Amino acid sequence: MSDLEEFLAHTLQRHALARTGVRNGDAILLIEMLSTRDPVTLFPAAQPPKRGWAEVRQAFQRVASLYSNSTPVTFDLVAAGVSGDLA
């Protein structure tokens, strides 16, 4: 299995489950996927930027608290690449 195939096999399903969790009121799976090492920055669509791990985590928890009983999230892969430790 190539690096790209391995990345996609692991990450797409995990990310879809994490996003479904957020839409069901639970951000923990998504939060566990994020880097905790600064600098961490989030540029949400309808809020000011969040800087630092604590602000980013709280932003995802706040968004998740607005949702419940959602349908599963799926993704259509448009493009993907892997190079060293960047994917």
N, C-alpha and C positions, 0 to 999 in steps of 0.2 A: 504494500500500500504506500503510495506517495505521501509526502508531507502534507500536500494540499488535501488529498482524500482523507487522511487521518484527521486533519483539522476540521474539515466539513462534517465528517461522520460524528465527531464529538461535539462540536460547537453548535451547529444548526438546531439539533434537537434540544440541547440544553438551553439555548437561548429562547426557543419557542416555548418551552415549559416555564422558563423564568418570566417571560412576558405574559403568559397566560396567568401565572401567579399574581402578577401586579394587577391584572384586570379582574382578578377574583379577590382583591383586597390584601394580598400577601406579597410583599416585596423581597422576602428573604432570599429566594433563589437568585434573583437578579443582583441583589446586593453582594451575594457571595461570588458572583462572577467579576465584580469590579476590582480594579486595583485599589489598594488601601495606602499605597505609598505616594506621598506628595511629590510633585504637584498633581492634584486631581481637580479637574474642573468640569462642570456641567453647564451647558448652554441650553436651558429649557426653552420651549417655544413661547410660553406665556408668562415667564417669570424672569427676574434678573439672574445673571450668571451666579452659580454656586461655586465656591472655592474651598478646597480642603475636604478631607474625607468626611468629617462630621456633617457639614452642610450638604454634601452630595447624598449621603445616606438618608438624612432627614427629608430631602426633597423627594426621593423615591418612596419613602414611607408615607409621606403626605399624599402623593399622587395615588398610591395604592389604597389609601384609606377612603378614597372617593368612589371606588369600584366594588362590585360584587356580582356574582352569578354570570360571568362572561362566557362566551364561547371560546374554544381553543384558538390560539394564535398560530398561524402558519406563515411561512415565508416563501417567496418566489426568488430563487437565487438568480441574480443578474450577472454578477461577476465575482471572482474570488482569486486570491493569490497568497502565496506564502514565500517569504524570503528571510531566512535566518530566524530571528525571534519576533518578526513582524508578520502578522497575518491580517 
